[in-house]
Amino acid sequence: MDPSALLAVFLNEDERSVLEQKTAGCLLAAPGCIRWEMGNALYGAFKRNRITCEEAIRVFAEFESLSLRNMDVDINAALAIATDNHIPAYDAYYLQCARSSGYPLLTLDQQMIAIARKMHLAVL
């Protein structure tokens, strides 16, 4: 799962109900960098005037309370994904997590979805 999906849930976006249905009863897993990426994504939402600083802090606290399995990432394998697909390494970490764990990728990022399908990964 990447920050795009989490933000949709925490910020009550249109995709929220579908994401909640698809993940009900599931183990959520992500690379350890997700904490920093959530902070960055929340700052981006603040900068675009979508949320206040107080809301960003509240959402991050909600995120921190999730039962989330932090996964180690093979950085070399992720770098190969990044360079092969000309994407940021951070995006490749999520793809590598999905590949190594066998868990489906949960993202709203259309480019990541396309790459995951090209890699024959399951996508929620």
C-alpha positions as a Markdown table, in Angstrom:
| # | Residue | x | y | z |
|---|---|---|---|---|
| 1 | Met | 0.0 | 0.0 | 0.0 |
| 2 | Asp | 1.3 | 3.4 | -0.8 |
| 3 | Pro | 0.5 | 6.9 | 0.5 |
| 4 | Ser | -2.0 | 7.7 | -2.3 |
| 5 | Ala | -4.4 | 5.0 | -1.0 |
| 6 | Leu | -3.9 | 6.0 | 2.6 |
| 7 | Leu | -4.5 | 9.7 | 2.0 |
| 8 | Ala | -7.7 | 8.9 | 0.1 |
| 9 | Val | -9.0 | 7.1 | 3.2 |
| 10 | Phe | -7.8 | 9.5 | 5.8 |
| 11 | Leu | -8.9 | 12.6 | 3.8 |
| 12 | Asn | -12.3 | 11.1 | 3.0 |
| 13 | Glu | -11.8 | 11.2 | -0.8 |
| 14 | Asp | -14.2 | 9.6 | -3.3 |
| 15 | Glu | -12.2 | 6.3 | -3.4 |
| 16 | Arg | -12.4 | 5.8 | 0.4 |
| 17 | Ser | -15.4 | 3.4 | 0.5 |
| 18 | Val | -13.9 | 1.2 | -2.2 |
| 19 | Leu | -10.5 | 1.1 | -0.6 |
| 20 | Glu | -12.0 | 0.2 | 2.8 |
| 21 | Gln | -14.1 | -2.6 | 1.2 |
| 22 | Lys | -11.0 | -4.0 | -0.6 |
| 23 | Thr | -8.9 | -3.9 | 2.5 |
| 24 | Ala | -11.4 | -5.1 | 5.1 |
| 25 | Gly | -9.8 | -7.8 | 7.2 |
| 26 | Cys | -6.5 | -7.6 | 5.2 |
| 27 | Leu | -3.0 | -7.3 | 6.6 |
| 28 | Leu | -1.6 | -4.0 | 5.5 |
| 29 | Ala | 2.1 | -4.0 | 4.6 |
| 30 | Ala | 4.4 | -1.4 | 3.2 |
| 31 | Pro | 8.1 | -0.5 | 3.1 |
| 32 | Gly | 9.5 | 1.3 | 6.1 |
| 33 | Cys | 9.8 | 4.6 | 4.2 |
| 34 | Ile | 6.0 | 4.9 | 4.3 |
| 35 | Arg | 6.2 | 7.0 | 7.5 |
| 36 | Trp | 8.3 | 9.6 | 5.8 |
| 37 | Glu | 6.2 | 9.5 | 2.6 |
| 38 | Met | 3.0 | 10.0 | 4.6 |
| 39 | Gly | 4.6 | 13.1 | 6.3 |
| 40 | Asn | 5.6 | 14.4 | 2.9 |
| 41 | Ala | 2.2 | 13.7 | 1.4 |
| 42 | Leu | 0.4 | 15.4 | 4.3 |
| 43 | Tyr | 2.7 | 18.4 | 3.9 |
| 44 | Gly | 1.8 | 18.5 | 0.2 |
| 45 | Ala | -1.9 | 18.5 | 1.0 |
| 46 | Phe | -1.3 | 21.3 | 3.5 |
| 47 | Lys | 0.7 | 23.3 | 0.9 |
| 48 | Arg | -2.2 | 22.9 | -1.6 |
| 49 | Asn | -4.6 | 24.2 | 1.1 |
| 50 | Arg | -6.4 | 20.9 | 1.2 |
| 51 | Ile | -5.8 | 20.5 | 5.0 |
| 52 | Thr | -4.6 | 22.6 | 7.9 |
| 53 | Cys | -1.5 | 21.9 | 9.9 |
| 54 | Glu | -3.7 | 20.5 | 12.7 |
| 55 | Glu | -5.5 | 18.2 | 10.4 |
| 56 | Ala | -2.1 | 16.9 | 9.0 |
| 57 | Ile | -1.0 | 16.2 | 12.6 |
| 58 | Arg | -4.2 | 14.4 | 13.4 |
| 59 | Val | -4.1 | 12.3 | 10.2 |
| 60 | Phe | -0.5 | 11.4 | 10.9 |
| 61 | Ala | -1.5 | 10.2 | 14.4 |
| 62 | Glu | -4.3 | 8.1 | 12.8 |
| 63 | Phe | -1.8 | 6.7 | 10.4 |
| 64 | Glu | 0.6 | 5.8 | 13.2 |
| 65 | Ser | -2.2 | 3.9 | 15.0 |
| 66 | Leu | -2.7 | 1.5 | 12.0 |
| 67 | Ser | -1.6 | -2.0 | 12.4 |
| 68 | Leu | 0.9 | -2.0 | 9.5 |
| 69 | Arg | 3.6 | -4.5 | 8.7 |
| 70 | Asn | 6.8 | -2.7 | 7.8 |
| 71 | Met | 8.7 | -4.7 | 5.2 |
| 72 | Asp | 12.3 | -4.7 | 4.3 |
| 73 | Val | 13.0 | -3.9 | 0.7 |
| 74 | Asp | 15.8 | -5.3 | -1.5 |
| 75 | Ile | 17.2 | -1.9 | -2.5 |
| 76 | Asn | 19.1 | -3.3 | -5.5 |
| 77 | Ala | 16.0 | -5.0 | -6.9 |
| 78 | Ala | 14.0 | -1.8 | -6.3 |
| 79 | Leu | 16.7 | 0.3 | -8.1 |
| 80 | Ala | 16.4 | -2.1 | -11.1 |
| 81 | Ile | 12.7 | -1.5 | -11.2 |
| 82 | Ala | 13.2 | 2.3 | -10.9 |
| 83 | Thr | 15.8 | 2.5 | -13.6 |
| 84 | Asp | 13.9 | 0.1 | -16.0 |
| 85 | Asn | 10.8 | 2.1 | -15.6 |
| 86 | His | 12.1 | 5.6 | -15.1 |
| 87 | Ile | 10.3 | 6.1 | -11.8 |
| 88 | Pro | 11.4 | 7.4 | -8.4 |
| 89 | Ala | 13.1 | 4.8 | -6.2 |
| 90 | Tyr | 10.4 | 5.4 | -3.6 |
| 91 | Asp | 7.7 | 4.1 | -6.0 |
| 92 | Ala | 9.9 | 1.1 | -6.8 |
| 93 | Tyr | 10.1 | 0.2 | -3.2 |
| 94 | Tyr | 6.3 | -0.4 | -3.1 |
| 95 | Leu | 6.5 | -2.5 | -6.3 |
| 96 | Gln | 9.4 | -4.5 | -4.9 |
| 97 | Cys | 7.5 | -5.1 | -1.7 |
| 98 | Ala | 4.6 | -6.4 | -3.7 |
| 99 | Arg | 6.8 | -8.6 | -5.8 |
| 100 | Ser | 8.8 | -10.1 | -2.9 |
| 101 | Ser | 5.8 | -10.6 | -0.6 |
| 102 | Gly | 3.3 | -11.8 | -3.1 |
| 103 | Tyr | 0.8 | -9.3 | -1.6 |
| 104 | Pro | -1.2 | -7.2 | -4.1 |
| 105 | Leu | -0.2 | -3.6 | -4.6 |
| 106 | Leu | -2.7 | -1.1 | -3.3 |
| 107 | Thr | -2.2 | 2.3 | -4.9 |
| 108 | Leu | -4.2 | 5.0 | -6.8 |
| 109 | Asp | -1.1 | 6.0 | -8.8 |
| 110 | Gln | -1.9 | 5.0 | -12.4 |
| 111 | Gln | 1.7 | 4.8 | -13.5 |
| 112 | Met | 2.5 | 2.4 | -10.6 |
| 113 | Ile | -0.6 | 0.3 | -11.5 |
| 114 | Ala | 0.6 | 0.0 | -15.2 |
| 115 | Ile | 4.1 | -1.0 | -14.1 |
| 116 | Ala | 2.8 | -3.5 | -11.6 |
| 117 | Arg | 0.6 | -5.1 | -14.3 |
| 118 | Lys | 3.6 | -5.2 | -16.7 |
| 119 | Met | 5.5 | -7.0 | -13.9 |
| 120 | His | 2.6 | -9.4 | -13.5 |
| 121 | Leu | 1.8 | -8.3 | -9.9 |
| 122 | Ala | -1.6 | -8.4 | -8.4 |
| 123 | Val | -3.2 | -5.0 | -8.0 |
| 124 | Leu | -6.2 | -4.1 | -5.8 |
